[in-house]
Amino acid sequence: MHVFVTGGSGLIGSAVVAELLANGHTVLALARSDAAESALRNLGAETIRGALADLDAVRRGAGKSDGVIHLAFRNDFSSQETLAAAVAEESAALIAVGEELIGSNRPLVTVSGTPYAPGRLSTEADPLPTDGPVGGRGVSVSTSLALASQGVRTAAVRLPRTVHINGTGGFAGLLTAIARRTGVSGYPGDGTQRWPAVHALDAAVLFRIALEKAPAGSSWHAVADAGVAVRDIAAVIGRRLGVPVESVPAETFGTLGPIFELDQPSSSAVTRQELRWQPRHPSLLEDLEAIRP
């Protein structure tokens, strides 16, 4: 397939682009800057210049493709306002892509987080939240999945809290950045809350599989570690950086504080069984050993 990819120069996107190219697909990627365009071309992708907010560019990319993988999101968590703006921007882009694909039976693979299921591991059958700080993303993904009834082979890959590679990425990467800045490797509460995780290279394989064969309207979990205790994550970060490890107020984590406090383990049993996806790369705690002081 000739695949249009948004967010292709990011940590996850670059892994997805490389995975597609290594498996016989060609890639047209949205590039928002000179640096992004250079990185994508070095991977072997063609590019179309524009940001996610450039809906004309997004429509052109989707129109030229045999399928779309959407990964772009403006990760600005500095305030509720900036986060809401990023969610609105993504929603508009997904609507534009969907309009281009209606009636074509081409695949559209979207991205979201794994849902919260109080007291248990969430599964692929659980609905995405539509309220809270990122509830708008759940609305956008659900709207895209509904396009299955209009001739779009939609699928959603749900990513865990941490998608990691070489000791960086995701919420664990944010904990590392905060520890570097504050001199304390902190965790909210007692740190027993669990975060799911996956290596970026394993997640990339699932995006490719979903593009190639996921049924219309389906959701899948890119989860390798079902749930890693946050204090265990903080302990590795503290040891690698040589800083103390301790509980800190949720406010330390800004707008993400309420999310960081949640226990949100997740299962990928259905995904592994039905799509034959099997993670093969290092676990989160193993990968965090790559952190350098």
ChimeraX attribute file (.defattr): number of C-alpha atoms within 10 A of each C-alpha:
attribute: neighborCount
match mode: 1-to-1
recipient: residues
	/A:1	15
	/A:2	16
	/A:3	25
	/A:4	29
	/A:5	29
	/A:6	28
	/A:7	24
	/A:8	30
	/A:9	27
	/A:10	17
	/A:11	17
	/A:12	23
	/A:13	24
	/A:14	20
	/A:15	21
	/A:16	28
	/A:17	31
	/A:18	21
	/A:19	20
	/A:20	23
	/A:21	17
	/A:22	10
	/A:23	10
	/A:24	10
	/A:25	14
	/A:26	20
	/A:27	27
	/A:28	24
	/A:29	29
	/A:30	29
	/A:31	26
	/A:32	19
	/A:33	13
	/A:34	10
	/A:35	11
	/A:36	19
	/A:37	22
	/A:38	15
	/A:39	17
	/A:40	25
	/A:41	17
	/A:42	10
	/A:43	17
	/A:44	15
	/A:45	24
	/A:46	16
	/A:47	21
	/A:48	18
	/A:49	16
	/A:50	18
	/A:51	19
	/A:52	24
	/A:53	17
	/A:54	15
	/A:55	18
	/A:56	13
	/A:57	19
	/A:58	25
	/A:59	19
	/A:60	15
	/A:61	24
	/A:62	25
	/A:63	16
	/A:64	14
	/A:65	20
	/A:66	17
	/A:67	26
	/A:68	29
	/A:69	29
	/A:70	24
	/A:71	20
	/A:72	21
	/A:73	16
	/A:74	16
	/A:75	10
	/A:76	13
	/A:77	16
	/A:78	12
	/A:79	13
	/A:80	15
	/A:81	11
	/A:82	14
	/A:83	19
	/A:84	18
	/A:85	14
	/A:86	21
	/A:87	22
	/A:88	16
	/A:89	17
	/A:90	23
	/A:91	21
	/A:92	16
	/A:93	24
	/A:94	23
	/A:95	15
	/A:96	18
	/A:97	21
	/A:98	22
	/A:99	16
	/A:100	20
	/A:101	25
	/A:102	16
	/A:103	15
	/A:104	13
	/A:105	16
	/A:106	19
	/A:107	26
	/A:108	30
	/A:109	28
	/A:110	25
	/A:111	22
	/A:112	20
	/A:113	19
	/A:114	29
	/A:115	23
	/A:116	20
	/A:117	17
	/A:118	11
	/A:119	9
	/A:120	12
	/A:121	20
	/A:122	20
	/A:123	21
	/A:124	21
	/A:125	12
	/A:126	13
	/A:127	15
	/A:128	21
	/A:129	19
	/A:130	15
	/A:131	11
	/A:132	9
	/A:133	18
	/A:134	19
	/A:135	14
	/A:136	21
	/A:137	24
	/A:138	22
	/A:139	17
	/A:140	23
	/A:141	24
	/A:142	21
	/A:143	15
	/A:144	24
	/A:145	23
	/A:146	18
	/A:147	21
	/A:148	21
	/A:149	13
	/A:150	15
	/A:151	16
	/A:152	25
	/A:153	29
	/A:154	32
	/A:155	30
	/A:156	28
	/A:157	28
	/A:158	22
	/A:159	23
	/A:160	28
	/A:161	24
	/A:162	23
	/A:163	26
	/A:164	26
	/A:165	23
	/A:166	15
	/A:167	19
	/A:168	21
	/A:169	20
	/A:170	20
	/A:171	19
	/A:172	24
	/A:173	19
	/A:174	14
	/A:175	24
	/A:176	27
	/A:177	15
	/A:178	16
	/A:179	22
	/A:180	17
	/A:181	10
	/A:182	12
	/A:183	15
	/A:184	22
	/A:185	28
	/A:186	29
	/A:187	28
	/A:188	22
	/A:189	17
	/A:190	13
	/A:191	21
	/A:192	16
	/A:193	19
	/A:194	24
	/A:195	23
	/A:196	25
	/A:197	28
	/A:198	27
	/A:199	26
	/A:200	24
	/A:201	22
	/A:202	24
	/A:203	29
	/A:204	21
	/A:205	21
	/A:206	26
	/A:207	28
	/A:208	19
	/A:209	14
	/A:210	28
	/A:211	26
	/A:212	13
	/A:213	12
	/A:214	22
	/A:215	14
	/A:216	23
	/A:217	19
	/A:218	18
	/A:219	27
	/A:220	27
	/A:221	29
	/A:222	32
	/A:223	31
	/A:224	26
	/A:225	23
	/A:226	20
	/A:227	21
	/A:228	20
	/A:229	18
	/A:230	24
	/A:231	22
	/A:232	16
	/A:233	22
	/A:234	26
	/A:235	20
	/A:236	19
	/A:237	32
	/A:238	23
	/A:239	15
	/A:240	16
	/A:241	18
	/A:242	16
	/A:243	18
	/A:244	15
	/A:245	20
	/A:246	17
	/A:247	15
	/A:248	16
	/A:249	13
	/A:250	18
	/A:251	11
	/A:252	14
	/A:253	21
	/A:254	14
	/A:255	16
	/A:256	18
	/A:257	14
	/A:258	14
	/A:259	16
	/A:260	23
	/A:261	20
	/A:262	17
	/A:263	23
	/A:264	25
	/A:265	28
	/A:266	29
	/A:267	23
	/A:268	21
	/A:269	16
	/A:270	16
	/A:271	21
	/A:272	18
	/A:273	10
	/A:274	10
	/A:275	14
	/A:276	10
	/A:277	20
	/A:278	17
	/A:279	18
	/A:280	11
	/A:281	15
	/A:282	18
	/A:283	17
	/A:284	25
	/A:285	19
	/A:286	12
	/A:287	16
	/A:288	24
	/A:289	14
	/A:290	14
	/A:291	16
	/A:292	10
	/A:293	11
